[in-house]
């Protein structure tokens, strides 16, 4: 697929709260949770051929990988 996005990673400060918020939205968009740990939730869409990953932020501050902000 030309111009497709393979995956997006989002760092969040509270993964359980993020899952609670995003679960109905992801389901509405056609994504299914395919992997879950204490630090990561992976949602995939077979139709779109893409994934959205929600990571628990392990650092604080702005503009750091794996940090919310």
C-alpha positions in Angstrom: 0.0 0.0 0.0 1.6 3.3 -1.1 1.8 5.9 1.6 0.6 3.7 4.4 1.7 4.1 8.1 3.0 0.9 9.5 2.8 1.8 13.2 2.6 4.7 15.7 4.0 4.6 19.2 2.6 6.8 22.0 4.2 7.2 25.4 1.6 7.6 28.2 2.1 8.3 31.9 -0.6 5.8 33.1 -1.0 2.8 30.9 -4.1 1.3 32.7 -5.9 4.7 32.4 -4.8 5.0 28.8 -6.2 1.6 28.0 -9.5 2.4 29.7 -9.8 5.6 27.6 -8.6 4.2 24.2 -10.2 0.8 24.3 -13.7 1.9 22.9 -12.1 4.2 20.4 -9.7 1.6 19.1 -12.5 -0.9 18.8 -14.7 1.6 16.9 -11.7 2.2 14.5 -11.4 -1.5 13.9 -8.3 -2.2 15.9 -7.9 -5.2 18.2 -5.6 -5.5 21.1 -3.0 -8.2 20.2 -0.4 -7.9 22.9 -0.5 -6.6 26.5 2.1 -6.3 29.2 2.5 -3.9 32.2 4.5 -1.5 30.0 2.9 -1.9 26.5 -0.5 -2.3 24.8 -0.4 -3.1 21.0 -3.5 -2.6 18.9 -3.6 -3.8 15.3 -5.9 -3.4 12.3 -5.7 -6.1 9.7 -7.8 -3.9 7.3 -5.4 -0.9 7.6 -2.3 -3.0 8.0 -1.1 -0.9 10.9 -0.6 -0.9 14.6 -0.8 1.6 17.4 1.4 1.0 20.4 0.8 2.6 23.8 4.0 2.5 26.0 4.2 3.3 29.7 6.5 6.5 29.9 9.6 5.7 31.9 11.0 9.2 31.8 9.6 12.6 32.7 10.1 15.9 30.8 9.6 17.1 27.3 10.8 15.6 24.0 12.3 12.4 25.3 11.7 9.0 23.7 9.4 6.9 26.0 8.4 10.1 27.9 4.9 11.6 27.9 4.9 15.2 26.7 
